[in-house]
């Protein structure tokens, strides 16, 4: 960020204000507001108690915390928080493990990234331009 620029301000109502754990982190940690148990191999929508006012032209994206994914098998579903949404932010967590997962109020359950967005115009096309990759999809670039 340039010296004269200011970062966008996200207003937070209720719950715990998302926090960056370290300088340079892209995502700020979001915490649970209620005690919850996610059964093994199940999913649950976890309340956070927060409502956000995200600046116009930005979006909040919910991402998993890598430590929970690697150590506990906990992942989160896609979460897109539009700038005009004012309801409570809830996080869809999946328990991929064989053990139930206990969540306490204040536990860090996900992270939020605030990013600029640009709306594009979608137009129908009968043909698309050719590229070197062409239609190569999953696994098409090597091992």
C-alpha positions as CSV (number, residue, x, y, z in Angstrom):
1,X,0.0,0.0,0.0
2,X,1.3,3.4,-0.9
3,X,2.1,5.9,1.8
4,X,-1.0,8.2,1.2
5,X,-3.5,5.4,0.7
6,X,-5.7,4.1,3.5
7,X,-7.0,0.6,3.7
8,X,-10.7,0.0,3.3
9,X,-12.7,0.1,6.6
10,X,-15.0,-2.8,7.4
11,X,-17.4,-2.0,10.2
12,X,-18.2,-4.9,12.6
13,X,-21.3,-5.2,14.7
14,X,-21.6,-7.8,17.5
15,X,-19.3,-10.8,18.1
16,X,-15.5,-10.7,18.1
17,X,-13.8,-8.4,15.6
18,X,-11.8,-10.4,13.1
19,X,-8.1,-10.2,13.9
20,X,-5.0,-10.7,11.8
21,X,-2.6,-13.0,13.7
22,X,0.6,-11.7,12.0
23,X,1.8,-8.8,10.0
24,X,1.4,-9.6,6.3
25,X,-1.5,-12.1,6.8
26,X,-4.0,-12.0,4.0
27,X,-6.8,-13.4,6.1
28,X,-8.2,-12.3,9.5
29,X,-9.4,-15.0,11.9
30,X,-13.1,-15.3,12.6
31,X,-14.3,-16.9,15.8
32,X,-17.3,-18.9,16.8
33,X,-19.9,-17.3,19.1
34,X,-21.5,-20.4,20.4
35,X,-20.5,-23.8,21.7
36,X,-21.1,-26.4,18.9
37,X,-20.2,-30.1,18.3
38,X,-19.8,-31.2,14.7
39,X,-20.3,-35.0,14.5
40,X,-17.7,-37.1,12.7
41,X,-18.2,-36.9,8.9
42,X,-20.9,-34.3,9.2
43,X,-21.2,-30.5,8.7
44,X,-22.6,-27.6,10.7
45,X,-23.3,-23.9,10.2
46,X,-21.4,-22.1,12.9
47,X,-22.6,-18.7,14.2
48,X,-20.0,-16.0,14.6
49,X,-22.2,-13.3,16.0
50,X,-20.7,-10.7,13.7
51,X,-22.4,-8.5,11.0
52,X,-20.2,-6.7,8.6
53,X,-20.4,-3.5,6.5
54,X,-18.0,-4.2,3.7
55,X,-17.2,-1.2,1.5
56,X,-18.9,-1.1,-1.9
57,X,-16.6,-2.7,-4.6
58,X,-15.3,-5.2,-2.1
59,X,-16.3,-8.7,-1.0
60,X,-15.6,-10.9,2.0
61,X,-14.4,-14.4,1.2
62,X,-14.4,-17.1,3.9
63,X,-11.5,-19.5,3.8
64,X,-10.4,-22.4,6.0
65,X,-7.7,-22.1,8.6
66,X,-4.9,-24.4,7.4
67,X,-4.1,-25.7,10.9
68,X,-7.6,-26.9,11.4
69,X,-7.6,-28.6,8.0
70,X,-4.3,-30.4,8.5
71,X,-4.5,-31.2,12.2
72,X,-8.2,-31.9,12.7
73,X,-9.7,-32.5,9.2
74,X,-11.9,-29.4,9.5
75,X,-12.6,-27.6,6.2
76,X,-15.1,-24.8,5.4
77,X,-17.6,-24.4,2.6
78,X,-17.5,-21.5,0.2
79,X,-18.5,-18.2,1.8
80,X,-19.1,-15.1,-0.2
81,X,-20.2,-12.0,1.7
82,X,-21.4,-9.3,-0.6
83,X,-21.0,-5.6,0.4
84,X,-24.8,-5.1,0.8
85,X,-25.3,-8.1,3.1
86,X,-26.0,-7.1,6.7
87,X,-27.0,-10.4,8.3
88,X,-24.9,-12.5,10.7
89,X,-21.8,-14.1,9.1
90,X,-22.0,-17.9,9.6
91,X,-19.4,-20.4,8.6
92,X,-20.2,-23.8,7.1
93,X,-17.7,-26.3,8.6
94,X,-17.2,-29.8,7.4
95,X,-15.7,-32.4,9.7
96,X,-13.8,-34.9,7.5
97,X,-12.4,-36.8,10.5
98,X,-13.7,-39.9,12.3
99,X,-14.0,-37.9,15.6
100,X,-16.6,-35.3,16.7
101,X,-15.2,-31.8,16.7
102,X,-15.9,-29.5,19.7
103,X,-16.1,-25.7,19.2
104,X,-16.1,-23.3,22.1
105,X,-17.1,-19.6,21.9
106,X,-14.0,-17.6,20.9
107,X,-12.4,-20.5,18.9
108,X,-10.9,-19.4,15.6
109,X,-12.8,-21.4,13.0
110,X,-12.1,-19.7,9.6
111,X,-10.5,-16.6,8.1
112,X,-11.9,-13.8,6.0
113,X,-10.2,-12.1,3.1
114,X,-11.6,-8.7,2.0
115,X,-10.9,-8.2,-1.7
116,X,-11.7,-5.7,-4.4
117,X,-14.1,-7.0,-7.0
118,X,-14.8,-6.0,-10.5
119,X,-18.1,-6.7,-12.2
120,X,-17.8,-8.0,-15.7
121,X,-20.2,-8.2,-18.6
122,X,-21.0,-11.8,-19.7
123,X,-21.8,-12.1,-23.4
124,X,-22.8,-15.3,-25.3
125,X,-20.3,-16.5,-27.8
126,X,-20.4,-19.3,-30.3
127,X,-16.5,-19.6,-30.4
128,X,-13.7,-18.6,-28.0
129,X,-10.2,-17.6,-28.9
130,X,-7.5,-20.4,-29.1
131,X,-4.8,-20.7,-26.5
132,X,-1.9,-23.1,-25.9
133,X,-3.8,-24.7,-23.1
134,X,-7.0,-25.0,-25.1
135,X,-9.4,-27.3,-23.2
136,X,-6.8,-28.9,-20.9
137,X,-8.4,-29.1,-17.4
138,X,-7.6,-30.8,-14.2
139,X,-4.2,-32.4,-14.3
140,X,-3.5,-31.3,-17.8
141,X,-0.2,-29.5,-17.0
142,X,1.7,-32.4,-15.6
143,X,2.0,-34.7,-12.6
